[in-house]
Amino acid sequence: MWQWLLSWRQTSGAARPISSISQLEVLLSFGVAAATFESRLSHIGWIWHLKALNAQAAGARAAIIVDTRDSSSKPFGGTLQADTPAVSIPVVGCSLSSFSKLLTGVCLSSFSHGPLDVTFRVKVDSSLDQVSTSDIIVDYPAMNFTASPIPNSTIVIGSHLDSVPQGPGINDNGSGSSMNLALATLLADNAVATSVTFRFAWWGGEEEGLLGSDRYAHVLNSSHHVDAVLFNLNFDMVASPNYAMMVYNGSDPSAPAGSDRIADLFVSKLKRRNLPYSFTEFDGRSDYGPFLDLGIPAGGLFTGAEEIKTVEDRDKFGGLANAAYDPCYHQFCCVRSAWHPRSCDDFGNINLEALEQSLMVTADIIDYFSVADVVSWLRP
């Protein structure tokens, strides 16, 4: 998905920034539109609020975000999370089919009548409701350890419990949430001895802007307990149907110290099981983001969302190249066949092999942390 808003490129000249969407001029050459929209925004997936803020900063009076990955006319939406500065312009989503019809009409009118001054009017009919959401937090305390428990040493293992309105969210993020539940149950059922506290968190409101994890981080900071958290492990979408087993790339220079060691440990456990792996951006896009903002190291696994799988990843993990890791990501519905329409992110959208690999490797990680001197390991 790309943002097609902030400039209009002419074949006869350089791109001209526009100050509002009412200033788009259509030019024709040999009866064909000789102009294309050029993005001045980063391709950052579905993080609508950043795109809207960039459009607003450029002086746009409204933003139209077009889903160019899908030629159908299916509804298309995103999230404008709370941010500073706030988004004050109207922002709407538009399918490629609908936007193409709009541009076609403009081009045909220009062809018949010559260059036109085109005005786009955006009307947003919306309501603002205040609702409550909750986090579920369970501690597995340091216990049954031969040495003394390490004081103020908590590892937060998180996954978000909500889904987007478009579907039940079985991969996004029933996969991560169920895996966390399985891990917590294994610890409790086997009374595993550990020198640190494992805090399992199921975050609410992630799809609305990381609300649950952000609130937790805020309370952590305001109560001066940031130092009690050693690091955060995040599991969001760990069973994508066209998966790649990706480790959060904690070696990013901007990442809090220790994030690189967490990434290295995941890699070592994957190698020990002879499982292929790759790395994914450490961009704060999921619930580990608020922890990074507090300088708390983080890491975890991710099996892919709307990004397109490369040939290299196909050769490494199997599946289909040039297709999304999860073609159902934030989609209203899809069709298995002409006779069997289905909600998209349901049980048919789970890759059990990916889920099993994610669970086994993370169990290895927890087993390691239960007996290791985690503080010395994290901060050598």
C-alpha positions as CSV (number, residue, x, y, z in Angstrom):
1,M,0.0,0.0,0.0
2,W,1.3,3.4,-0.9
3,Q,0.2,6.9,-0.1
4,W,-0.8,8.8,-3.3
5,L,-1.4,12.3,-2.2
6,L,1.3,14.9,-1.8
7,S,2.6,15.6,-5.3
8,W,1.7,15.3,-8.9
9,R,4.5,14.4,-11.3
10,Q,4.4,15.8,-14.8
11,T,6.3,14.3,-17.7
12,S,7.4,17.7,-18.8
13,G,8.8,18.8,-15.4
14,A,9.7,18.0,-11.9
15,A,7.2,17.0,-9.2
16,R,5.3,19.9,-7.7
17,P,4.3,19.7,-4.1
18,I,0.6,20.6,-3.6
19,S,-0.8,22.6,-0.7
20,S,-4.3,21.1,-0.9
21,I,-6.1,18.3,-2.7
22,S,-8.0,21.0,-4.7
23,Q,-4.9,21.9,-6.7
24,L,-4.4,18.8,-8.8
25,E,-4.1,19.5,-12.5
26,V,-4.5,16.7,-15.1
27,L,-2.4,16.9,-18.2
28,L,-2.9,14.6,-21.3
29,S,-0.5,13.5,-23.9
30,F,-1.8,11.6,-27.0
31,G,-5.1,11.0,-25.1
32,V,-3.3,9.3,-22.2
33,A,-2.8,10.7,-18.8
34,A,0.8,11.9,-18.8
35,A,0.9,12.2,-15.0
36,T,1.1,9.9,-12.1
37,F,1.0,10.4,-8.4
38,E,4.3,10.3,-6.6
39,S,4.6,9.4,-2.9
40,R,6.6,11.7,-0.6
41,L,6.0,9.3,2.3
42,S,7.8,6.2,3.4
43,H,6.2,2.9,2.6
44,I,5.4,2.0,6.2
45,G,2.5,-0.4,5.8
46,W,-0.7,0.3,7.6
47,I,0.5,3.0,10.0
48,W,-2.1,5.5,8.9
49,H,-1.4,8.1,11.6
50,L,2.1,8.7,10.4
51,K,1.0,9.1,6.8
52,A,-1.8,11.5,7.9
53,L,0.7,13.5,9.9
54,N,3.0,13.8,7.0
55,A,0.2,14.9,4.7
56,Q,-0.9,17.4,7.3
57,A,2.6,18.8,7.7
58,A,2.8,19.3,4.0
59,G,-0.3,21.5,4.1
60,A,-2.8,19.1,2.8
61,R,-6.4,19.8,3.8
62,A,-7.3,16.1,3.6
63,A,-5.7,12.7,2.9
64,I,-6.9,9.9,0.7
65,I,-5.1,6.7,1.3
66,V,-5.4,4.2,-1.5
67,D,-4.8,0.5,-1.3
68,T,-3.0,-0.3,-4.5
69,R,-2.5,-4.0,-3.6
70,D,-6.1,-4.9,-4.2
71,S,-8.0,-4.1,-7.4
72,S,-11.4,-4.9,-5.9
73,S,-13.8,-2.4,-4.4
74,K,-13.7,-3.9,-0.9
75,P,-13.8,-1.4,2.0
76,F,-10.5,-0.2,3.1
77,G,-9.6,1.2,6.6
78,G,-6.8,1.9,9.0
79,T,-6.1,3.4,12.4
80,L,-5.5,7.0,13.4
81,Q,-4.0,6.5,16.8
82,A,-3.5,9.2,19.4
83,D,-0.2,11.0,18.6
84,T,1.5,14.4,19.1
85,P,0.8,16.5,17.1
86,A,-2.7,15.2,16.6
87,V,-4.2,14.6,13.2
88,S,-6.7,17.4,12.5
89,I,-7.4,16.8,8.8
90,P,-10.0,14.4,7.5
91,V,-8.5,11.0,6.4
92,V,-10.3,8.5,4.3
93,G,-9.4,5.1,2.8
94,C,-10.2,4.4,-0.8
95,S,-10.1,1.1,-2.8
96,L,-8.0,1.1,-5.9
97,S,-11.1,0.4,-8.0
98,S,-12.9,3.4,-6.7
99,F,-9.9,5.7,-7.0
100,S,-9.3,4.5,-10.6
101,K,-12.8,5.4,-11.5
102,L,-12.3,8.8,-10.1
103,L,-9.1,9.4,-12.0
104,T,-10.6,8.0,-15.2
105,G,-13.5,10.5,-15.0
106,V,-11.1,13.4,-14.5
107,C,-8.9,12.2,-17.5
108,L,-11.9,11.8,-19.8
109,S,-13.2,15.2,-18.9
110,S,-9.8,16.7,-19.6
111,F,-9.5,14.9,-22.9
112,S,-12.9,16.3,-24.0
113,H,-12.6,19.8,-22.7
114,G,-8.9,20.5,-22.3
115,P,-7.0,21.0,-19.0
116,L,-9.3,21.5,-16.1
117,D,-9.0,22.9,-12.6
118,V,-10.0,19.9,-10.6
119,T,-11.5,20.1,-7.1
120,F,-11.6,17.1,-4.8
121,R,-14.1,17.5,-2.0
122,V,-13.7,15.1,0.9
123,K,-16.6,14.7,3.4
124,V,-16.2,12.5,6.4
125,D,-19.3,11.5,8.2
126,S,-18.1,9.9,11.4
127,S,-18.7,9.5,15.1
128,L,-16.4,9.5,18.0
129,D,-17.1,7.1,20.9
130,Q,-15.2,6.4,24.1
131,V,-14.9,2.8,25.0
132,S,-12.9,0.9,27.6
133,T,-10.4,-1.9,27.0
134,S,-8.3,-4.0,29.4
135,D,-5.0,-5.7,29.6
136,I,-4.8,-9.2,31.2
137,I,-1.5,-9.6,33.2
138,V,-0.4,-12.8,34.9
139,D,2.8,-13.2,36.8
140,Y,4.8,-16.5,37.1
141,P,7.0,-15.5,40.0
142,A,10.6,-16.5,40.8
143,M,10.2,-19.7,42.7
144,N,11.7,-23.1,43.7
145,F,15.2,-21.9,42.8
146,T,18.2,-23.2,44.6
147,A,19.8,-19.7,44.7
148,S,18.1,-16.5,45.8
149,P,15.7,-15.0,43.2
150,I,17.1,-11.9,41.4
151,P,15.3,-8.9,42.8
152,N,13.4,-6.5,40.5
153,S,13.9,-8.8,37.5
154,T,10.8,-9.2,35.4
155,I,10.6,-10.4,31.8
156,V,7.4,-9.2,30.1
157,I,6.1,-11.6,27.5
158,G,3.3,-9.9,25.5
159,S,0.8,-10.4,22.7
160,H,-2.2,-8.4,21.8
161,L,-5.6,-9.8,22.4
162,D,-7.8,-7.7,20.1
163,S,-8.4,-7.9,16.3
164,V,-9.4,-5.4,13.7
165,P,-13.2,-5.1,13.0
166,Q,-12.8,-6.9,9.6
167,G,-12.5,-10.4,11.1
168,P,-12.0,-12.6,14.1
169,G,-8.2,-12.2,14.0
170,I,-7.1,-15.8,14.4
171,N,-3.6,-15.1,13.1
172,D,-3.6,-11.4,14.1
173,N,-3.4,-12.1,16.9
174,G,-5.0,-15.2,18.1
175,S,-1.7,-17.0,17.2
176,G,0.5,-14.9,19.5
177,S,-2.1,-14.8,22.3
178,S,-2.7,-18.6,22.3
179,M,1.0,-19.2,22.2
180,N,1.6,-17.0,25.2
181,L,-1.2,-18.9,27.0
182,A,0.4,-22.2,26.2
183,L,3.8,-21.0,27.5
184,A,2.3,-19.8,30.8
185,T,0.4,-23.0,31.2
186,L,3.6,-25.1,30.6
187,L,5.4,-23.1,33.3
188,A,2.6,-23.5,35.8
189,D,1.8,-27.2,35.2
190,N,5.5,-28.2,35.5
191,A,6.3,-25.8,38.4
192,V,9.4,-24.7,36.6
193,A,12.1,-23.3,38.9
194,T,13.1,-19.8,37.8
195,S,15.2,-16.9,39.3
196,V,13.2,-14.2,37.4
197,T,9.5,-13.3,37.2
198,F,7.8,-14.0,33.9
199,R,5.0,-11.6,33.4
200,F,2.6,-12.7,30.7
201,A,0.6,-9.8,29.2
202,W,-2.3,-9.9,26.8
203,W,-2.7,-6.3,25.6
204,G,-5.9,-4.7,24.7
205,G,-6.4,-2.0,22.0
206,E,-3.3,-2.8,19.9
207,E,-5.1,-2.3,16.6
208,E,-6.3,1.1,17.8
209,G,-2.8,2.3,18.4
210,L,-0.9,0.1,20.9
211,L,-3.3,1.4,23.6
212,G,-2.9,-1.4,26.2
213,S,0.9,-1.7,26.1
214,D,1.3,2.1,25.9
215,R,-0.8,2.4,29.1
216,Y,1.2,-0.2,30.8
217,A,4.5,1.5,29.9
218,H,3.0,4.8,31.1
219,V,2.2,3.4,34.5
220,L,5.6,1.6,34.6
221,N,7.3,5.0,34.0
222,S,5.2,7.1,36.3
223,S,5.6,4.6,39.2
224,H,9.4,4.5,38.7
225,H,9.5,0.8,38.0
226,V,11.1,0.9,34.6
227,D,14.3,-0.7,35.9
228,A,12.4,-3.7,37.3
229,V,11.7,-4.8,33.7
230,L,14.7,-6.6,32.1
231,F,13.2,-6.8,28.7
232,N,10.1,-7.4,26.6
233,L,9.3,-10.3,24.3
234,N,6.6,-9.7,21.8
235,F,4.6,-12.2,19.7
236,D,2.3,-10.7,17.1
237,M,1.3,-12.9,14.1
238,V,3.4,-16.1,14.6
239,A,1.4,-18.4,12.3
240,S,1.1,-16.6,9.0
241,P,-0.1,-18.9,6.1
242,N,2.8,-18.0,3.7
243,Y,5.2,-17.5,6.6
244,A,8.8,-16.7,7.1
245,M,10.3,-17.1,10.5
246,M,11.6,-13.6,11.3
247,V,13.5,-12.4,14.3
248,Y,13.2,-8.8,15.3
249,N,16.5,-7.1,14.3
250,G,17.7,-5.9,17.6
251,S,21.1,-5.0,16.1
252,D,19.6,-1.7,14.9
253,P,21.8,1.1,16.3
254,S,18.8,2.9,17.6
255,A,17.6,-0.1,19.7
256,P,18.0,-0.1,23.4
257,A,21.2,-1.9,24.6
258,G,20.5,-5.6,25.0
259,S,18.1,-5.9,22.1
260,D,20.9,-7.3,20.0
261,R,21.6,-10.1,22.5
262,I,17.9,-11.1,22.6
263,A,18.0,-11.3,18.7
264,D,21.2,-13.4,18.8
265,L,19.7,-15.8,21.4
266,F,16.6,-16.4,19.1
267,V,18.9,-17.0,16.2
268,S,21.0,-19.5,18.2
269,K,17.9,-21.4,19.3
270,L,16.6,-21.5,15.7
271,K,19.9,-22.8,14.5
272,R,19.9,-25.5,17.2
273,R,16.7,-26.8,15.9
274,N,18.0,-26.5,12.3
275,L,15.3,-24.0,11.4
276,P,15.8,-21.3,8.8
277,Y,15.3,-17.7,9.8
278,S,15.5,-14.1,8.6
279,F,15.2,-10.7,10.2
280,T,12.4,-8.2,10.3
281,E,12.5,-4.4,11.0
282,F,12.6,-3.3,14.6
283,D,10.4,-0.4,14.0
284,G,8.1,-0.4,17.0
285,R,5.1,-1.3,14.9
286,S,3.7,-3.7,17.5
287,D,3.4,-3.7,21.3
288,Y,7.1,-3.7,21.9
289,G,7.2,-0.1,20.7
290,P,6.2,1.5,24.1
291,F,9.0,-0.5,25.8
292,L,11.6,0.7,23.3
293,D,10.4,4.3,24.1
294,L,11.3,3.7,27.7
295,G,14.8,2.3,26.8
296,I,13.8,-1.2,27.6
297,P,15.3,-3.9,25.4
298,A,12.9,-6.1,23.4
299,G,12.8,-8.9,20.9
300,G,10.6,-11.7,19.5
301,L,9.4,-13.5,16.5
302,F,7.1,-12.5,13.6
303,T,6.0,-14.5,10.6
304,G,4.9,-11.7,8.3
305,A,1.8,-9.6,7.4
306,E,1.0,-7.7,4.2
307,E,4.5,-7.5,2.9
308,I,5.3,-9.5,-0.2
309,K,7.4,-12.7,0.2
310,T,10.6,-12.6,-1.8
311,V,12.0,-15.4,-3.9
312,E,14.8,-15.7,-1.4
313,D,12.4,-16.3,1.4
314,R,10.4,-18.7,-0.7
315,D,13.5,-20.8,-1.3
316,K,14.3,-20.7,2.4
317,F,10.9,-21.3,4.0
318,G,8.7,-22.6,1.1
319,G,5.4,-21.1,0.2
320,L,4.7,-18.6,-2.6
321,A,7.0,-15.9,-3.8
322,N,5.5,-12.5,-4.9
323,A,2.5,-13.1,-2.5
324,A,1.8,-11.7,0.9
325,Y,3.0,-13.5,4.0
326,D,-0.6,-13.2,5.2
327,P,-3.0,-12.3,2.4
328,C,-5.8,-12.0,4.9
329,Y,-4.0,-9.2,6.9
330,H,-6.6,-6.7,7.9
331,Q,-9.0,-7.8,5.2
332,F,-12.8,-7.9,5.4
333,C,-13.2,-11.2,3.6
334,C,-11.8,-13.3,0.8
335,V,-13.1,-16.2,-1.2
336,R,-11.8,-19.7,-1.0
337,S,-13.8,-20.5,-4.1
338,A,-16.8,-19.2,-5.9
339,W,-19.0,-21.5,-3.7
340,H,-17.2,-21.1,-0.4
341,P,-16.8,-17.5,0.7
342,R,-15.3,-17.2,4.1
343,S,-14.2,-14.6,6.7
344,C,-10.6,-14.1,6.0
345,D,-8.5,-14.3,9.2
346,D,-10.2,-17.5,10.5
347,F,-8.9,-20.9,11.4
348,G,-8.1,-21.6,7.7
349,N,-5.6,-18.7,7.9
350,I,-3.2,-20.5,10.3
351,N,0.0,-22.2,9.4
352,L,0.4,-24.8,12.1
353,E,4.0,-25.5,11.2
354,A,4.9,-21.9,11.8
355,L,3.0,-21.8,15.1
356,E,4.7,-25.0,16.3
357,Q,8.1,-23.6,15.4
358,S,7.4,-20.3,17.1
359,L,6.2,-22.1,20.3
360,M,9.2,-24.5,20.5
361,V,11.8,-21.8,20.0
362,T,10.2,-19.5,22.5
363,A,9.9,-22.4,25.0
364,D,13.7,-22.9,24.6
365,I,14.2,-19.2,25.3
366,I,12.1,-19.3,28.4
367,D,13.9,-22.4,29.6
368,Y,17.2,-20.7,29.1
369,F,16.1,-17.6,31.0
370,S,14.7,-19.6,33.9
371,V,18.2,-20.8,35.0
372,A,20.6,-18.2,33.5
373,D,22.0,-15.2,35.3
374,V,19.9,-13.0,33.1
375,V,21.2,-9.7,34.4
376,S,24.8,-10.6,33.6
377,W,23.8,-12.0,30.3
378,L,21.9,-8.9,29.3
379,R,24.4,-6.4,30.6
380,P,27.8,-8.0,30.3
